[in-house]
Amino acid sequence: MAAAARAVLGLSLCLCLCLCLCLCQVQKAPLMMNRAIQNLLQIYKIPPKERFNGQPVFSRELLATKMEAKDVLMSAVLRTYEELLAHMIRMSPAPTAGGSVAEGEADPSADLSYLLKRVQDLRKYRYQEPDRLLEGLRKIQQVQLDNLVVQSKALWELPSLYSDASSLADSARAGRLRRRRANVKARRART
């Protein structure tokens, strides 16, 4: 009897904790969004064990990254150059018995290999963090859209991600306004 009472009490506490977590997490998003998500979570039900398995659909590690878009873009460009140069090396004509590609022409593979090594070194030593971000972006593109667990977990994560995205946009806008005011102030000081 006591064991059954403890089991019921434990289950009740677990249910209350889940409900509390749900309400606290959803609190950051607009009220209509919260209602919509709660309704959808009733439809896209998965066991708490699957929802809270420590593997979010969208990694918080990626979202915590602080870097300029230019760094990410440059990393992607360098990675593309690596692929392009490696392809050019594979497609370059093989040297003839005389040691050259054709009479009067130098073997391009040595120069291409040199360029490839330089690009690889630059990426390796200066663009590791953007590379990690790009890899994370590739994983996001590969999210299994037709998987019920992924759909339910994504709905669960949406309020906090929505809140983060909103505050990020607001802080970026505030930063632009601050810079604009500083520029205006500096111009006035010069005149």
C-alpha positions, -999 to 999 in steps of 0.1 A, spaced: 0 0 0 28 24 9 47 16 -22 17 23 -44 11 56 -26 48 66 -32 45 56 -68 13 77 -73 30 106 -54 61 103 -76 41 102 -107 21 133 -96 53 151 -88 67 142 -122 35 154 -139 36 187 -119 72 192 -128 66 186 -165 37 210 -165 57 236 -146 86 233 -170 62 235 -199 46 267 -186 79 283 -177 95 276 -210 65 287 -230 61 319 -209 87 338 -230 68 335 -263 36 355 -271 4 341 -256 -12 330 -289 20 312 -298 20 294 -264 -16 282 -269 -9 270 -304 22 251 -293 4 236 -263 -24 224 -286 1 210 -311 20 192 -283 -12 173 -274 -13 161 -310 24 154 -315 28 135 -282 60 116 -275 72 101 -242 91 125 -219 120 101 -221 123 109 -258 117 146 -254 143 151 -227 170 127 -240 196 154 -240 197 158 -278 178 189 -288 168 193 -324 186 226 -326 219 227 -307 223 254 -281 260 254 -287 255 268 -322 232 295 -309 257 306 -284 283 314 -311 294 350 -312 310 357 -346 306 379 -375 287 368 -406 319 376 -426 339 349 -408 313 323 -415 310 334 -452 348 334 -455 350 299 -440 324 286 -465 343 303 -494 376 287 -483 360 253 -480 346 257 -515 381 267 -527 395 235 -511 369 214 -530 375 233 -562 413 230 -560 411 193 -551 388 187 -581 412 206 -604 441 185 -592 422 153 -599 413 166 -634 447 180 -643 464 162 -672 489 136 -662 526 144 -671 539 127 -702 570 105 -703 592 135 -708 580 150 -675 557 177 -688 520 179 -696 526 191 -732 555 207 -749 562 241 -735 536 238 -707 543 233 -670 525 207 -648 496 226 -631 492 200 -604 522 212 -584 509 248 -583 474 236 -575 487 214 -547 506 244 -533 475 265 -534 454 238 -518 479 234 -490 478 272 -483 440 273 -482 438 242 -460 463 258 -435 445 290 -434 412 272 -427 428 250 -401 445 277 -381 422 307 -385 387 294 -392 380 265 -369 350 281 -351 332 292 -383 339 256 -396 321 242 -365 292 266 -371 290 256 -408 290 219 -398 262 226 -374 243 244 -401 246 214 -423 232 192 -395 202 216 -392 196 212 -430 195 174 -424 168 175 -397 143 147 -403 112 167 -410 89 136 -411 100 122 -378 73 125 -350 100 128 -322 117 156 -341 85 174 -347 74 172 -311 108 182 -297 110 211 -322 76 223 -310 88 221 -274 120 240 -282 103 267 -303 93 292 -275 128 296 -261 144 297 -296 117 322 -307 125 343 -276 163 341 -283 157 351 -320 135 380 -310 160 394 -285 189 389 -309 171 409 -336 163 436 -310 199 438 -298 212 441 -333 187 469 -340 198 487 -308 234 483 -318 227 499 -352 209 527 -336 237 533 -311 263 534 -339 241 558 -360 238 581 -330 275 580 -324 282 588 -360 258 618 -359 274 630 -327 308 627 -342 298 646 -373 283 674 -352 315 676 -331 335 681 -363 314 709 -376 
